[in-house]
């Protein structure tokens, strides 16, 4: 989905406003067992605030990272399983949403059928009888099988999506993006450090092992691995990095469809799009022209046998989680263990729940909302968001680096925020989706239906501002710049991150910072390039933009300097937007907290002042344990900073934290005033 900003880990809440409850009757919300009081706040605040939690919650074999967020996700998984079980055992009416949920879930849980006969479904999917025995057989495969696979969501050498035109945000447009990389980003193919080379070696072994397991000879498996690595490395060299993909202007190259066919004539565009039922294209956006030009060269220079091997591999890798247990085990050995350090796969029921949630998300969401999301929660959350909007407006007003002209349009954008809480006002219609027998067949049907549904709802049509880009049960939140919206699904609006019996110090420090984080995304290094209507345009003055970028550079350089493992530094450019949003979230939430309690100061509880509890609540959001392999993966792929550094990398730039904990120059975390980030 083309949403610019996601938080990987966030909190949940349904927060009463400060005036609705007597502060004297509320608890601190801080679990003292989470602390490690042998650590000093000014030496390692993360350890001080979360060390007890880390000790009490060691990593299990199932996890590469386990944190407060995962506690909430585990609770959600159990709730979703109960909902699915409630319909999976019934004799549901054919075509009903209950029948679709039940049949998809039951097909995922039927281990006997998967292990005994799923190879028949895989053979039908791959349809490679007579594999590369003659050019005629291969040609027929490309004419009949590969187009069907594309409709079923198998990756080719590039991808496309239909969504808001970033410079005409009221209307949708088809955008073409770089793709074709099994490992998703170029660094894994090109970096020469030992850990990356080890992953490449593991990837090659994974290709060989899995292709042999599903029926290819050792010789053919070796050829497939060789072709995949050669072609994907070519694509990687032409692809843009994760950091380069963060530049919206550089990745927006609009042209007429006729010019697309002229400028990229090595691809049969009419044939490609007609396979999806797409016609009537007038304009398109080419996100990364260099990568698409490389696709042209690959199509011209690589033989049909090599291309078929690449496409077959993408199909086999995609199918491997939905067939027999051995295929899944090989899949997990690479994606779970080699890439992230996980030692044990999730139990079958969790994988089955995930498949239903991912494929029939809003259908399951209707059941979820009805049982677990009271209407009062939505109302209270909306009130809290309004409080944070006021505080962000106040932070804008006091910035000396921002001119009155820019402040005016910033307020206009803030006032135009489209707020979504809980669940959509209208639900997605799954009536045309058919779910039957066979886990693989059902997942392919869902993927094909999802692509067709996107095309039918978006192609040559205006943007629907009521569409949701997350399901209600998702434990996450987002800001989307093209619709200037912030969204908080019902899945995050629950314990353990919000405590209705805790006071404002706790709740503003936890969910308040999260809300402020999402709001600040509208004004981070990317969000600031979109106006109140969601159009990619310059709405800051030139001087303000210069001063803004100077302050951003302080944040970038500070995080570049963080050594997350011996010899491995954080990527301050990749994580810049999320780091700015964390900074803004802290500043805005603290301001809102002080506004809410100025007439009713909160007492000291459990030996902590209200301000101290605010920062403890924030830090506890990010308590986690994590494996080294996962740290290495996230530094390459994740625009969010690691949990430890969302605390220790942020608080040294918050003046109120120094005042609250009496941090001085003698403390290791101290950053001189003139070197701190000063944006919000």
Secondary structure as UniProt FT lines:
FT   STRAND          5..6
FT   HELIX           18..20
FT   HELIX           23..25
FT   HELIX           32..34
FT   TURN            37..38
FT   TURN            41..43
FT   HELIX           45..56
FT   TURN            61..62
FT   STRAND          65..67
FT   HELIX           68..88
FT   TURN            94..95
FT   HELIX           97..109
FT   HELIX           111..126
FT   TURN            129..132
FT   HELIX           135..140
FT   HELIX           141..145
FT   HELIX           146..151
FT   TURN            152..153
FT   STRAND          158..165
FT   TURN            166..167
FT   STRAND          168..178
FT   TURN            182..183
FT   HELIX           187..190
FT   HELIX           194..213
FT   TURN            214..215
FT   HELIX           218..238
FT   TURN            242..243
FT   HELIX           244..246
FT   TURN            248..251
FT   STRAND          254..256
FT   HELIX           257..263
FT   TURN            264..266
FT   HELIX           269..274
FT   TURN            275..277
FT   STRAND          283..286
FT   HELIX           289..301
FT   HELIX           304..319
FT   HELIX           320..322
FT   HELIX           325..332
FT   HELIX           333..338
FT   HELIX           339..340
FT   HELIX           348..359
FT   HELIX           361..372
FT   HELIX           375..397
FT   TURN            400..401
FT   HELIX           404..415
FT   STRAND          418..422
FT   TURN            431..432
FT   HELIX           439..458
FT   TURN            459..460
FT   TURN            465..466
FT   TURN            472..473
FT   STRAND          477..480
FT   TURN            481..484
FT   STRAND          485..489
FT   HELIX           490..492
FT   TURN            495..496
FT   TURN            500..501
FT   HELIX           504..507
FT   HELIX           508..512
FT   HELIX           513..520
FT   HELIX           521..523
FT   TURN            525..526
FT   HELIX           527..529
FT   TURN            532..533
FT   HELIX           542..560
FT   STRAND          563..565
FT   TURN            566..567
FT   STRAND          568..569
FT   TURN            572..575
FT   HELIX           576..597
FT   TURN            606..607
FT   HELIX           610..621
FT   STRAND          624..626
FT   HELIX           628..637
FT   HELIX           643..648
FT   TURN            649..650
FT   HELIX           651..653
FT   HELIX           655..661
FT   TURN            665..666
FT   TURN            668..669
FT   HELIX           673..675
//
